[in-house]
Amino acid sequence: MVKKPKILVVGSLSMDLTVSTLRFPSSGETVLGCGFSAAAGGKGANQAVQAARLGASVTMVGKVGQDSFGQKVIESVRNSGVDVSHLLRSSEASTAVANVLLEVTPDHTANRI
């Protein structure tokens, strides 16, 4: 029987707010979005979730705020099979937010964070 690898991830967790648009705006220009999503992210959280999906036993260490984004991030990471018992909730700082602009065109997709 093959043992599951045990992985400890120490890193960032955030709420990714992604807006899709048909083209990136120029400086000072406003363009309409054609899609929006809010999802858990962060370099550490993304690595932890992917390792768990590949079958590893993963524990995540990090910190989020005591806000609704923090709760949603914790729930999402936990639901992906990651042990979140070592995540801290801060009353002094908000959960990190990444504003992502995604350009969707027929021949490619690019992003700006």
N, C-alpha and C positions, 0 to 999 in steps of 0.2 A: 504494500500500500504506500503510495506516494504522499508524503507529508506536505501540507500547505506551507509555502514560505511565509514567514512572519515579517511584516514590514512596518516600521514606525516612520510616519511622515510628520515633520515639523515644518510648518509653513503657513502661508497666507490663505485666508478664506474671504470671499467677497460676494456681493450680489452684482451680477452682470446685467446691465440694462442695455439691450441691443435694439437699435433702430435700423431697419433696412430702408434703403433708398435706391433709386435708379441711377443716381450719380452723386458724387461727393460735391458739397457746395464749395464755391470759391469763398475767400475771406470776406466776411460781412454779408454773405448771401444766405437766404433762407430757401430750403427746398422741402418738399413734402415727403414724409416717410410713407412707406407702403407696407410696413410690418413692424411689430414690436414684440419683444419677449423679455421676461425677467427670469433669470435662472442663477442657481448657485455657481460660483466660479472661484477663481484664485489659483495661483500656480500650485500651491500645496494641495488644496482640495481636489483640483483636477487630477493630479498624480495619484492621490489616495483612492479616488473613485475608480480610475482606470485599473489600478493594481487589484482592487477588490473584484472588479468585473472579470479580471483574468484569473481569479481563483485564489489570490493571496489572502491571508488573514492580516488586515490592515488596521492600525490604530493611528488616529490623527491627533496631533497636538497643535493648538493654535488658540486664537482669541477672536471673538466677535462681540459686538455690542449687545446690550440688553434692549434690543429694539425688534421690530417685526422682521426686518431683513435678517438679523442674526438668527432668529427662531427658524425662519424658512431655510436658511443655509444649513443649519444643524439638521433639520428634518430631512433635507435632500441628501446630504452626505450619509446620514444614518440609513436612509432607505436604499442607498446604493451598497450597503453591506459593510460600511466602515464603522469601527468602534469610535464613538465620539465622547466617551466618558472622561477624556482628558482635555476637552475643549473648555476654555474659560469664557465667562460672560462678563464683560466690562460695563460698569455703570458710568465710567468716565469718558468713554469714547464710543462712537457709533461704528457699526459694521462698515467695512470698506465697500465702496461702490465703484464699479468700472463702467464708464459710459462708452459703449461700443457703437460705432457707425459702420454699417455693412453696406457696401455698394454691390448691388446685384445686377449683372448684365448678362446677355445671352452667352458671351464667350468666356467670362471669368467672374470670380467673386473676390473682392478685396475688403480689408477692414482697416479701420483706424480706431485706436484705443486711447 
